[in-house]
């Protein structure tokens, strides 16, 4: 039986220096700046030899992760700096239902040479639940407004 890999979500630690807030840098082999356009409902991707470490720096999007034949919808936004670490073999995609682009940093960890299929979309085994993705956005924004 194989090891089931799962994502890791953690808040970023920070220190204040004068008026600036400094967040913990992420170790990586390469760093990509990614823009997810408004209205995006992206396909799934799975990487063979790469760990993605995602951090939103502007706006928000919903990360979709497929595990155990269920989608998990996770809101990532600039107001709550956190890193989501997606290990190799975990299918994931992006949904941006807002009217503005989302900008994020992907601090990539390489575990071997990039595989040609790493950046080719996978066919979704079943449709996304866009109402659940939208509800994730609303729940987080309501919680942020109250807290």
C-alpha positions in Angstrom: 0.0 0.0 0.0 1.4 3.4 -1.0 1.9 6.4 1.2 -1.0 8.9 0.9 0.5 12.4 0.4 -1.5 15.4 1.5 -1.1 19.1 1.4 0.3 21.2 4.3 -1.2 24.6 5.2 0.7 26.9 7.5 0.5 30.5 8.6 3.7 32.5 7.8 5.7 33.7 10.7 6.7 37.4 10.6 8.7 40.0 12.4 8.1 43.8 12.4 11.0 46.1 11.5 10.0 49.7 11.8 6.7 50.1 9.8 7.4 47.0 7.7 6.3 43.4 8.3 8.9 40.7 7.2 7.6 37.2 6.5 9.6 34.0 6.6 11.1 33.3 3.1 10.4 29.9 1.6 13.4 27.7 0.5 13.1 26.8 -3.1 14.9 25.8 -6.2 13.1 28.3 -8.3 10.5 30.9 -7.7 7.6 31.8 -10.1 5.3 34.7 -10.1 1.8 33.5 -11.2 -1.2 35.4 -12.2 -4.7 33.8 -12.2 -7.0 35.8 -14.3 -10.5 36.8 -13.2 -13.2 34.2 -14.0 -10.7 31.3 -14.1 -11.9 27.8 -13.5 -8.7 25.9 -14.2 -8.1 22.2 -14.9 -6.3 19.9 -12.5 -2.5 19.5 -12.6 -0.3 16.9 -10.9 3.5 17.1 -10.7 5.7 14.0 -10.6 8.9 15.6 -9.3 7.9 19.0 -7.9 6.5 20.4 -4.7 4.5 23.6 -5.1 4.6 26.2 -2.2 1.9 28.8 -2.9 1.6 32.2 -1.3 -0.9 34.8 -2.5 0.4 38.4 -2.6 -2.6 40.1 -4.2 -6.3 39.3 -4.2 -7.6 35.8 -3.6 -8.4 32.4 -5.3 -9.8 29.0 -4.3 -7.3 26.2 -4.5 -8.9 22.9 -5.5 -7.2 19.7 -4.3 -8.4 16.2 -5.3 -7.8 13.5 -2.6 -9.7 10.3 -2.0 -12.1 11.1 -4.8 -13.2 14.3 -3.1 -12.4 17.9 -3.9 -11.3 20.1 -1.1 -11.8 23.9 -1.6 -9.2 26.2 0.1 -9.3 30.0 0.0 -6.0 31.7 -0.3 -5.9 35.4 0.1 -3.6 38.3 0.7 -5.3 39.2 4.0 -4.2 35.9 5.7 -0.6 35.2 4.6 -0.2 31.4 4.5 1.8 28.9 2.5 0.1 25.8 1.0 2.6 23.1 0.2 1.4 20.6 -2.5 3.7 17.5 -2.7 4.2 15.5 -5.9 1.3 13.3 -6.9 -1.5 15.5 -5.5 -3.9 16.8 -8.3 -4.8 20.5 -7.8 -6.3 23.4 -9.7 -7.4 27.0 -9.3 -10.7 28.8 -9.3 -10.8 32.6 -9.4 -14.5 33.7 -9.5 -13.7 37.3 -8.6 -13.5 40.3 -11.0 -9.8 40.9 -10.3 -6.6 38.9 -11.1 -4.9 37.0 -8.3 -1.1 37.2 -8.0 0.8 34.5 -6.1 4.3 33.3 -5.7 5.1 29.6 -6.2 8.4 28.7 -4.5 9.0 25.4 -6.3 11.0 22.5 -4.8 12.4 20.1 -7.4 12.8 16.4 -6.7 14.1 15.6 -10.1 13.9 16.8 -13.7 10.6 18.3 -14.7 8.3 15.7 -16.4 6.7 16.6 -19.7 3.2 15.9 -18.2 3.7 18.2 -15.2 2.1 21.1 -16.9 -0.5 19.4 -19.0 -4.0 19.5 -17.6 -5.7 16.4 -16.3 -9.3 15.5 -17.1 -11.4 16.2 -14.1 -13.0 12.9 -12.9 -16.1 14.8 -12.0 -17.1 18.5 -12.2 -16.1 21.1 -9.6 -18.8 22.2 -7.2 -18.6 25.9 -8.0 -21.3 26.7 -5.4 -19.0 25.1 -2.7 -16.0 27.2 -4.1 -18.2 30.4 -3.9 -19.3 29.4 -0.4 -15.7 29.1 0.7 -15.1 32.7 -0.4 -18.1 34.0 1.4 -17.4 32.1 4.6 -13.9 33.5 4.8 -14.9 37.0 4.0 -17.7 37.0 6.6 -15.2 35.6 9.2 -12.7 38.3 8.3 -15.3 41.0 8.6 -16.4 39.7 12.0 -12.9 39.0 13.4 
